Amino acid sequence: MKRRRRRADSDLVEHADASLLDVVDHLLNKGVVVTGDVMLGLAGVDLVYLRLSALLCAADLIAPPRRPRR
Amino acid sequence: MSRLYVYAVVGGTVRRRLGRGLSGELIRLVRCGTVRAAVGDMDAAPAVTPTNLRAHDAIIRRLAKKANALLPARFGSLVDDDGALQDALAPRATELGQALALVEGCEQMTLRVYGGARLPEKAAADDVPPGLGPGARYLAARLRARRVPEIEPLRRALGGLVRAERAERHGTRPLIASVYHLVPRGRTRAYRAAISRTRADLGNVRVRASGPWAPYAFAPERLA
């Protein structure tokens, strides 16, 4: 049961908001820069970065690293 | 006044009927020297929202299926007109052509690397070639750390599945690095299988694989 729950937790990281991290990274931080200034609408930027920050914390809370054996 | 929104730079054979873009506009090709760009007429750049980002990625995925080689443009890339686009891209056609040749027939898999102990400088320095002065050894160790040595077991397992790699370290734990792999189309299942087999060999480091994506990380970012 514990192993199944741990696998479900890692799936949660992989398939839910984790995909938004990938989309934000790929589209806003990668790709051919055609002009020196990329004109972006500001609507939703706060939302995107807020969720991104939450994701960075969530990954460790959902599947904390294994503690070394004594 | 309508402007030009740039979706991607494409190379090789491109199957026609590129479909519609973010605003419902027809996507067309504009020749820029020896490369072509997939563009749509748009009045203003789309707002940065999760919905628009996902829709843009869906369009890129569709275009990638129609072209032998594709380099996504950054989200929000807007130019005045065809002439402005040609002025921006034609001088860089050689660089773009090389990048298109690299990504031809490939997709991108993205690895997010979490957790793990901070790579101690001493551990990184141990792999530095001998004979260097202290300053050079320090820099070499830092460079080695940027290559994300934590996933070396994965690299060995992936072997010939990866045509090229780009890697970035992050200062925002628990996310310690992002690694982008260029994988031939049709081989991503084998790629995922190799990741699954090797996860247990990474100690307290965890990886999350996503993809396939269009080759976002293999596009030349700056057109200086």
Boltz contact constraints between the chains, C-beta under 6 A:
constraints:
  - contact:
      token1: [A, 14]
      token2: [B, 208]
      max_distance: 6.0
  - contact:
      token1: [A, 20]
      token2: [B, 50]
      max_distance: 6.0
  - contact:
      token1: [A, 22]
      token2: [B, 110]
      max_distance: 6.0
  - contact:
      token1: [A, 22]
      token2: [B, 210]
      max_distance: 6.0
  - contact:
      token1: [A, 23]
      token2: [B, 53]
      max_distance: 6.0
  - contact:
      token1: [A, 23]
      token2: [B, 54]
      max_distance: 6.0
  - contact:
      token1: [A, 23]
      token2: [B, 57]
      max_distance: 6.0
  - contact:
      token1: [A, 26]
      token2: [B, 216]
      max_distance: 6.0
  - contact:
      token1: [A, 27]
      token2: [B, 53]
      max_distance: 6.0
  - contact:
      token1: [A, 27]
      token2: [B, 56]
      max_distance: 6.0
  - contact:
      token1: [A, 27]
      token2: [B, 75]
      max_distance: 6.0
  - contact:
      token1: [A, 28]
      token2: [B, 75]
      max_distance: 6.0
  - contact:
      token1: [A, 30]
      token2: [B, 216]
      max_distance: 6.0
  - contact:
      token1: [A, 30]
      token2: [B, 217]
      max_distance: 6.0
  - contact:
      token1: [A, 31]
      token2: [B, 72]
      max_distance: 6.0
  - contact:
      token1: [A, 31]
      token2: [B, 73]
      max_distance: 6.0
  - contact:
      token1: [A, 31]
      token2: [B, 74]
      max_distance: 6.0
  - contact:
      token1: [A, 31]
      token2: [B, 216]
      max_distance: 6.0
  - contact:
      token1: [A, 31]
      token2: [B, 219]
      max_distance: 6.0
  - contact:
      token1: [A, 32]
      token2: [B, 9]
      max_distance: 6.0
  - contact:
      token1: [A, 32]
      token2: [B, 71]
      max_distance: 6.0
  - contact:
      token1: [A, 32]
      token2: [B, 73]
      max_distance: 6.0
  - contact:
      token1: [A, 32]
      token2: [B, 219]
      max_distance: 6.0
  - contact:
      token1: [A, 33]
      token2: [B, 74]
      max_distance: 6.0
  - contact:
      token1: [A, 33]
      token2: [B, 221]
      max_distance: 6.0
  - contact:
      token1: [A, 33]
      token2: [B, 222]
      max_distance: 6.0
  - contact:
      token1: [A, 34]
      token2: [B, 6]
      max_distance: 6.0
  - contact:
      token1: [A, 34]
      token2: [B, 73]
      max_distance: 6.0
  - contact:
      token1: [A, 34]
      token2: [B, 77]
      max_distance: 6.0
  - contact:
      token1: [A, 34]
      token2: [B, 88]
      max_distance: 6.0
  - contact:
      token1: [A, 35]
      token2: [B, 79]
      max_distance: 6.0
  - contact:
      token1: [A, 38]
      token2: [B, 74]
      max_distance: 6.0
  - contact:
      token1: [A, 38]
      token2: [B, 76]
      max_distance: 6.0
  - contact:
      token1: [A, 39]
      token2: [B, 45]
      max_distance: 6.0
  - contact:
      token1: [A, 39]
      token2: [B, 76]
      max_distance: 6.0
  - contact:
      token1: [A, 39]
      token2: [B, 78]
      max_distance: 6.0
  - contact:
      token1: [A, 40]
      token2: [B, 45]
      max_distance: 6.0
  - contact:
      token1: [A, 40]
      token2: [B, 48]
      max_distance: 6.0
  - contact:
      token1: [A, 40]
      token2: [B, 76]
      max_distance: 6.0
  - contact:
      token1: [A, 41]
      token2: [B, 45]
      max_distance: 6.0
  - contact:
      token1: [A, 41]
      token2: [B, 47]
      max_distance: 6.0
  - contact:
      token1: [A, 41]
      token2: [B, 48]
      max_distance: 6.0
  - contact:
      token1: [A, 43]
      token2: [B, 47]
      max_distance: 6.0
  - contact:
      token1: [A, 44]
      token2: [B, 47]
      max_distance: 6.0
  - contact:
      token1: [A, 44]
      token2: [B, 48]
      max_distance: 6.0
  - contact:
      token1: [A, 44]
      token2: [B, 49]
      max_distance: 6.0
  - contact:
      token1: [A, 45]
      token2: [B, 48]
      max_distance: 6.0
  - contact:
      token1: [A, 56]
      token2: [B, 172]
      max_distance: 6.0
  - contact:
      token1: [A, 56]
      token2: [B, 175]
      max_distance: 6.0
  - contact:
      token1: [A, 59]
      token2: [B, 114]
      max_distance: 6.0
  - contact:
      token1: [A, 59]
      token2: [B, 174]
      max_distance: 6.0
  - contact:
      token1: [A, 60]
      token2: [B, 174]
      max_distance: 6.0
  - contact:
      token1: [A, 65]
      token2: [B, 115]
      max_distance: 6.0
  - contact:
      token1: [A, 65]
      token2: [B, 204]
      max_distance: 6.0
  - contact:
      token1: [A, 66]
      token2: [B, 204]
      max_distance: 6.0
